[in-house]
Amino acid sequence: MKQNLAHIALVVADYDEAIAFYTQKLGFTLVEDTIMSETKRWVRVSPQGSEGCQLLLAKAATDEQRSRVGNQTGGRVFLFLYTDDFERDYANLLAQNIKIVRPPSDEEYGKVCVFEDLYGNLWDLIEIKNEKK
């Protein structure tokens, strides 16, 4: 048996502002932006060089969904972005004025910081020890 996780739906307030944040500020690649109806699009973004799971940017369509934008996990870190160069990517977060919630620290597994996306979802930026190329 073979399975893999293909997409994680991230509830967003607006497709275009979410695309702009992920592609322009985090440097993600816009994989797909397909119009499904007048109000729905199929939008996928992925970190550069990634062949794994992608974010599916899903525009909130109901009041309940809108209430979850920016807090899909009750305030816990939601997404984990692994990098091959922590210093490069941390410098980009600072240059893009992305809010750092917890500054860099050296942990047993590697270097990590916590940052917020445009809606307040919490992310870990992580460089695993001994994985720098």
C-alpha positions in Angstrom: 0.0 0.0 0.0 1.2 3.5 -0.8 -0.4 6.7 0.4 0.7 10.3 0.7 -0.7 13.6 1.9 -1.4 15.8 -1.2 -2.9 19.0 0.1 -3.7 20.8 3.3 -6.6 23.2 3.1 -5.9 26.6 4.5 -8.9 28.8 5.0 -8.2 32.3 3.7 -10.2 35.6 3.6 -9.2 36.4 0.0 -7.6 34.3 -2.8 -5.5 37.1 -4.3 -4.1 38.5 -1.0 -3.2 35.0 0.1 -1.5 34.2 -3.2 0.4 37.5 -2.9 1.6 36.7 0.6 2.7 33.2 -0.1 4.4 33.9 -3.4 5.8 37.4 -2.9 6.7 37.3 0.8 7.5 33.6 1.4 8.7 32.8 -2.1 6.3 29.9 -2.7 5.4 28.8 -6.2 1.8 29.2 -7.4 1.1 25.7 -8.7 -2.5 26.2 -9.8 -5.2 28.8 -9.9 -8.2 27.4 -11.6 -11.6 29.1 -11.6 -14.3 26.7 -10.5 -17.3 29.1 -10.3 -18.0 32.8 -9.8 -17.0 32.5 -6.2 -14.7 29.4 -6.0 -11.2 28.8 -7.2 -8.8 25.8 -6.9 -5.6 27.5 -5.7 -2.5 25.5 -4.8 0.9 26.9 -3.6 4.0 25.1 -2.6 7.4 26.0 -1.2 10.1 26.3 -3.9 11.7 23.0 -4.7 9.1 21.0 -2.7 7.7 17.8 -4.2 5.5 17.0 -1.2 2.3 18.3 0.3 0.9 21.6 -1.0 -1.3 24.3 0.5 -4.8 24.5 -0.9 -5.9 28.1 -0.4 -9.6 27.8 0.3 -11.6 31.0 0.6 -14.0 31.1 3.5 -17.6 30.9 2.2 -19.7 31.0 5.4 -19.6 32.9 8.7 -18.3 29.8 10.4 -15.5 29.4 8.0 -14.7 33.1 8.2 -14.4 32.7 12.0 -11.6 30.2 11.5 -9.4 32.3 9.2 -6.1 32.7 11.0 -6.9 30.3 13.8 -7.6 26.9 12.4 -5.8 25.2 15.3 -6.8 27.2 18.4 -3.6 29.2 18.6 -1.1 26.3 18.2 1.6 26.2 15.6 -0.2 24.9 12.5 2.3 24.5 9.7 6.0 23.5 9.7 8.2 24.9 6.9 11.5 23.0 6.7 14.5 24.7 5.1 18.0 23.9 3.9 19.1 27.4 5.0 17.6 28.9 8.1 19.6 32.1 8.1 18.5 32.9 4.5 14.9 32.3 5.1 14.8 34.0 8.5 16.5 37.1 6.9 13.7 37.0 4.3 11.0 36.9 7.0 12.5 40.0 8.6 13.0 41.8 5.3 9.3 41.1 4.4 8.2 42.5 7.9 6.6 39.1 8.8 5.8 39.0 12.5 8.2 36.8 14.4 6.3 35.3 17.4 9.3 33.4 18.9 12.8 34.3 17.9 15.3 31.7 16.6 16.5 29.1 19.1 18.7 26.1 18.8 16.9 22.9 19.8 18.0 19.3 20.0 16.6 18.7 16.5 17.8 21.9 14.9 17.2 25.6 14.6 13.6 27.0 14.8 11.5 30.1 15.0 7.8 30.8 15.0 6.2 33.3 12.6 2.7 34.4 11.6 1.3 34.3 8.2 -0.9 37.2 6.9 -3.9 36.0 8.9 -2.2 35.0 12.1 -1.7 31.3 11.6 1.4 30.2 13.4 4.3 28.5 11.5 7.6 26.9 12.5 10.6 27.6 10.3 12.9 24.7 10.9 16.4 23.7 9.8 17.1 20.1 10.9 20.6 19.6 12.3 23.0 18.1 9.8 20.7 18.6 6.8 22.2 21.9 5.5 23.7 21.3 2.1 
